[in-house]
Amino acid sequence: MKYLIKFLLRIVPRHHLHKVAHWGLRCVAWWYAGDRYEDPITGKRYRKLLPYGRLKQRVNALAPDSLSLERHRLFWLFLQKETDFFAKKYKLLHLAPEYCFLNIFKKLPNIEYVTADLNSPWADFHFDVHQIPFASESFDLVFANHLLEHVQDDGQVLREFYRVMKSGGWGIFMVPMDLNQEATQEDPTVTDPQMREQLYGQADHLRLYGLDYLERLRAAGFQVREYDVVNSLGRSQAERYCLDEGDKLYLCSKR
C-alpha cells in the first residue's frame, strides 16, 4: 500500500486524486480497524494508519475514513480546544478545502460556509487567490492550509486574505515548515519539477518556509499568536491522535 500511495501522489494531479481517493481508501479502511490510534475528527479507531509522503513517507499519517493527515487532526483539535468555532456564528472562507472537513463544516448551523480553490472538484468557487473575487471585509474567518507554498507571490496572497477578512476576524494558514532554518527557502529560477521536489518536498511547491514565516504573516498586517497544541495535549494524546510533535499553529487576527 505504501508504494501505491507514493506512486499516486507523485504521478497523479491532486485534483484528479480528489475525485476518487476517498472511495478507494474507504474500501480498505476495515483492514486498519483497531483501538491503538484515533482520528479525533470522526472518532474512528485504528490499529494503524496509512503511510503518506512523496519522497520520505511518514508512518501512521493518513486516516483512511476521513483522509485526515497529522495537520488536519491538529487543526481540528485546535478549533475544539482553543476557539469558539463550533459555537459562534461565523462566515467562513475555506480555501483549498480538505475532504475531512467539508461535510462537517457544511452541516454546522452556526457557520456560513464558502469553499474555493483553483481547480478542486470539492470547491464551490474556482479562482486564483492572488485576486480573490470577494469584497473587502467579507468573512469572519479565512482558512487556507498548505496553499501558500504553491503560489507565485505569497505576500500578495496574504494581503488578499487580510483584505477579505473582517476587522476582528481571524484565520489559520498552515504551511510546510523547516523549523531548523531561519529563512524560507525559495528561488524563482528553479523551475525543474524534480529539483523543486528535492528542495521543497513536492514538484508543485515553490518554497519551503522557515522561521521567518511569522514575519511574512505580520508583514501582511496580521497579528500573530503561536500555539503549541501538541505539547499542550501531552504525549499520550499526541500519540493517540498520530500528531507530528514539531507542528505548531499560528492564529492570524485582524484588528
N, C-alpha and C positions, 0 to 999 in steps of 0.2 A: 504493500500500500504506500509506503513512504516514497518509493521510487516513482510510482504512478503520480502521486501528488506533486513531486518535484518536477517531473516532466511536464505535467499540465500547466503548472504555474509559470514555467519558463517559455512554453510554446504557444499556449492559447491566450488570446487577448482577454483582459479581465471582463469586459462587458459581455463576452460570449460565455465565460465561465459562470457569470451571474445568472444566466438563463437556465442552467442545468445543475449546478453544483449542489444545491440544497436537496434536489430529488435524489441524486446519486448517493450522497452521504447518508441520507435518512434510510436508505436501503441497507446500509451496513451498520447503522447505529446500534442495533440489537446486540451485535457481536462485542461491543465495547461496554455493555451494561455491567454495573457493579456498584460498589459503595465506597471506594477509596477516594475518588475525586467528585466534585460537584460543580455544575455550572450555575452560578447564582442567578443568572438571567431567567432560566427556565426551571430550575430546581432539579433537573435531570442529573442522575448519578452514574458514574462510570468506574470501571476497573482501571481504565487508562484512556487517555485522549489520543487523537491522531497527531502525527508529527506535522510540522509545517515549516516551509522555508524554501527559497530558490537555490541558494548556494549551500549554506550551512543550516541543516534542518534542526528545529527545536523539538524536543520530545514533549509529549503531553501539552500540546499547544492549541489544537483545534477541536472544539466540541462538535461532534457530528450532527446533533439535532438542530442546534441554533446557528452553526457556523461561527460561533464566537471564538476569538483569539484572546490572548492574555490581556491586550489593551482594552478590548471590549468589556471583559469581565471587571477590570479595574475601573473603567469609566462608569459602569452600572453601579458598582459599589460606592463610588464617589457620589453619584447622584442620590443614592439612597441615604447615605450617612452624613453628607456634608451640605446638602441643599434642600430646598423646598420644591424641587422639580415636580414631585408627584402630588403636591397639594395645592399649589398656587396656579392661578390662570396665567398662561403664557402663550405668546405667539412665537413659534419656533421655526427657524430656517435651518434645515438639516442638509448640508452639502455633502456629496459623496455618501449617501445614506447606507448604513450597513444592514444586511439582511437580518441580523439577530435583534435589531431594534425596531424594524419597520412596523410590523403588525402590532407590537406592544404600544409604541408611541401613537399609532393611529387610533387606538382604542381608548387612550386616556381622555376622560371627559374634560379635563382642565387644560388640555393642550390643543391649540390650533396649529396643525402640523403641515408644514410645507417642505417638500423634498426637491432637491435639484442636483444635477450632475451634467457633465458634458455629454455623456452617451450612455449612462447606465439605464437598463430597462426598468429598474426599480424606481426611478425618479419621476416626479410629476412634471418638472420643468427641465429643459436642457439649454444650457448656455455656458459661455466662457466666463469664469469667475473674475477675470481681470476687469470686466464691465458687468456687474450684476444688475439685471433689469428691474430692480425694485426701487421705490422711492427711499430717500434718506429717512432714518428713524422708523423703519417699518416693523422691526422684530424685537421682541424682548430678549430672545436667546438666539445665538448662532452656534451651531456645532459643525466642525469641519475637521475630521480626524484623518491623518495620513493623506492629506491632499496637497499641502504646501510644497512638499518635495517634488511634485510633478509639474509645477507651474513655472513659466519663464521668469516672472517678476513677482517674487513672494511679497515684496514690500507693497506693491500696488494692490495685490490681492488682500493683504491685511488691512490696508486703508479702506478697501471696499467693505470688508467685514465691519469695520468701525463705522463706516458711513450708514449702512443699513440697520445697525443696531440702535435701539432707543437709548436715550440717556437713562442711566440706572440699570441698563441691561448687562448681560454677561455672556461669555462664551467659552468653549473649550476647543483648542486647536492642537491636538496631539500630533507629533511628528516623530520620525525615526531620529534618535539622537545617539551620539557617541559621547558619553559623559566623561571620557578620558581626554577629550580635546577641547581646548578653549574656543577655537574659531570654527565656524561652519566651513566644511569642505565643499567647494564648488568651482567649476571652471567652464564658462560658456563655450570655450573652444573644443571641449571634449564632446564629440557627437557620436562616436562609435558606441553602439549598444553594449558590446562586450566590455569595453573599457568602463562605461558607466556602471555596469553590473559589478565589476571588480571594485570600483571606487566607492559607489554609493549603495550597493546592495541589490539594485534592480536596474534593468536596462532602461526603464522609463522614469527613473529618478534623476533629477538634475542637481541634487545636493544631498549631503549628509550633515545634519545640524550638530553643532557643538554647543558649549555652554553659553555662547553669545546669543542663543535663540531668544532668551528673555529680553535682551536689548532690542531685538527686532520687533518683538511684541510691543514694547514700550515706545519705540520709535513711531509706531502706527497710531499711538495715542492711548493705548490701553494701560490701565493699572493692573499689575500682575501680582498674584499671590500663589506661592508654591505649596503644594500638598504632597506629602509623602504618605500616600494611602496605604501602601504595602506594609510599612513599618507600624503604622497605627493599628492595623488589623492584628498583627502578631504573626509569628512564623507558622503556627499550626493552621490558621485560616488561610494564609497566603499559599501554603502547600495544598490545602484542601481545594482551593479555587484555581490552582495552577496559574499563579500570577508570576510576573517577572520582578524579582526583587529590586532591579535597578530602575523600574518605571516610576516616574513622578508625573503629577498633573499640574498644569498652570491655569488658574482661573483668571480670565481676562475680562475686566469690567470697564464700563464707560460711565463717566460721571454725568 
